Amino acid sequence: MKVRGIPYRTIWETAGGAVEIIDQTRLPHEFVTLRLENMRDAERAIRGMQVRGAPLIGVTGAYGVALSMQHHASDAALKASCDLLVKARPTAVNLKWAVERMRALLSPLPEGERAHAAWNEARRIADEDVEINASIGRHGLELIQNLHRKKGSTVNMLTHCNAGWLATVDWGTALAPVYAAFDAGIDLHVWVDETRPRNQGASLTAWELMQHGVPHTVIVDNAGGHLMQHGLVDMVIVGADRVTARGDVCNKIGTYLKALAAHDNGVPFYVAMPGPTLDPAMSDGIREIPIEERGEDEVCYMSGLCDDGEIRRMRIAPLGAKAANPAFDVTPARLVSGLITERGVVAPDEGMIREQLEGR
Ligand code: MRU
């Protein structure tokens, strides 16, 4: 996608055997790129959310292994790097999927061949991500086209968090259909949940929709239900960090409440799910998916651009207040209208999901 007219991916290889990323902690007020020189840099970027979004942290993990292999390619180094990277964030299964794919490929190879193979594989995972998302965009486009044909006027979508191109290598998952529909000339508008506590909606989704010229409106997290009651939402579309074999969807905290409101108001609730986000080893998402618990500061403080042009952080809860910060929740399959995958739209049903995505 383009930033001020220049095409970018969120992660790319750069001179001197390094990787460059867009530092997402600086958006939307500053556009800054950051060079990752070694595996520790990659691990820190994932943990510190300079890169975030399930597909992108997977790709960064893969590049982290490649960065490690170019410095030390022993069995011990491979094991230590993979073990560390996989733990950088616990919920999005894409990270584990990508790192384990690297480990499986590299383990049997002689040390001297590992670095070259690792770079090639990380590049392949990044390119595959772009292909997958483009395909999700095409399948999701059909859903939006149908809605538009039926309604005959502006299609109002609602999305939570950021599952746009910033969360992937390019295109995004939930926003890929939005971009495809907008580029096809469909009259649409996106309600953007601000997505407390880190505000990925207000900061990142609004920024990238604005870069592409897609009409959108930022709303507070609690506004969605009200808008649905008044017929102002035609479709909810969100991303996922992990989807279980039976179709339970783990995504950014607050997604479940949107699914409940959508269900109560007869609004279709779609989840964009690339193949690597499926965790076929898990079934009951509420019991089994590890939910990342993040620090209290994200809840007690907010930061942003002040009227004097300075970016500052300020406390919004009383000093000494305790805060809890579960970063994700699980939407049970029964609340999901469909999973938009790279192979088409599938019902959140174990048999259908396995048939469509397993053995890919
Ligand atoms: O904590 P984040 O910003 O990594 O959470 C991101 C989300 O919850 C996204 O919706 C999800 O990863 C899907 S991204 C295509």
Residues whose N, C-alpha, C, O or C-beta is under 5 A from the ligand:
A	BS01	MRU	R52 G53 A54 P55 H160 C161 N162 A163 A167 T173 Q200 G239 A240 D241 N251 K252
